[in-house]
Amino acid sequence: MAYVIGETVYGLAANSLALLADAGHNLSDVLALALAWWASRLVKRAPRGRYTYGLRSSSILAALANAVALLLVTGGLAWAAVDKLLHPSVTAGLTVIVVSLVGVAVNGAVALMFAGGRKSDVNLRAAFAHMASDALIALGVAASGAAMLATGWLWLDPAVSLAVSAVIVAGTWFLLRESLDLALQAAPAAVDVSKVRDYLATLPGVSEVHDLHIWGMSTTETALTAHLVRPEAGLDDALLARACAELRRRFDVHHATLQIESGAQDHPCGLAAHDTV
């Protein structure tokens, strides 16, 4: 956060939109970490009252808020960059170089903090990749400052700002789409619904699987509900325990609820149709 404040101050002093664009990007990182920390506390709260799942979905709301905020900030900076392309003004190239190189050091140091666990944890791997890319962006801004000093081309600063904005939008679009999907209770992208259905259909005694629903309880936890028709097989707690354990192992489903039905024609399930919710 200290670097964001410094980069903003020097960006304004140097009249550099490239620095301000990078400061906006780094501010989004600070907010993302703060929101993620806040959401990580909320998801641990036990279910109570009307919140029967606890507050696990707060991590989804945090991801969605981060994506929207980042796109809004980036849009404003891109608009300013276009205006500066049309009306060029002098930028302090040396200031841009020095501040950007500090950014390379800061982002590189933060990336190293995530480097140790990136092989075993997808979240740490994503954080490492994000911070490493930020270091490369800062290096690009420093290179634009050096090029301006060497050539005097005033259009380089807003051009780099637009390039940084494009990189941010490209990286944020996936986050926005994924968080929107999770907010709309879509199955997480890593879970193949058809394979889950096929697995449940192979369980002993199961003749039909219907009313299958898979959704994200949070950005890291997946829930599932399904009806299993087992004619004349009856209840089998051992089978349910094995099925839930296998769903966790194969598909990373953390919270599975399976309803057993006999398939009796005089009491048909009203949710058996595939398009019924």
C-alpha angles and dihedrals in degrees: 000000000000089000091049091054092047093046091050093049094048092041090058092043092049093042088234119154089183090062091045091050090051090046089054090050092049091046088056088053091053091048091046092053091046093048092045091051091048092047091047088059093047095049090060093060113113119244113269140159112343092347096084092166093044115232099306094130090062087089089059091051090049092053091048092049091049093052095048094046092049093051092049093050092046092049091055092049092047090052090052091048092054090051091051091050088056093043108031119202134182117276125197099241096187092055090050091052096049097044092045093051088053086053090053089054095045096046092042091052092050090048089054089055088064096038097088098062101031094103095058103031122057092201092054089046091054092047091050092050092048095051093043090053089050089056090052091049090052089050089053091052090051089051090053090053091052091048091052091052091050099043107020090228104157093190092068094079098055090038091056089045090056091047091051089048091052091051091050093049092048091052094043098048093072091048091050093048094046095047091047089051091051092046088054089051095248117161110267113264091243093060118082105210094197092053091050090051091048091051094050090048090058094057113117113276095004113136099169141015120203142154089041113173127175124180142152115265087188137344089282106029128071128200130200138188126184143160116233117198110212109170112213091345098107128196120332116182092183091056092049091050092050092046093051091047091050092048088055094047098044103032105018091241106162102183116038125174116187123188117202119214131181094215093233110176094218090060105035120182111253090211098054095103111094093229095049121101 
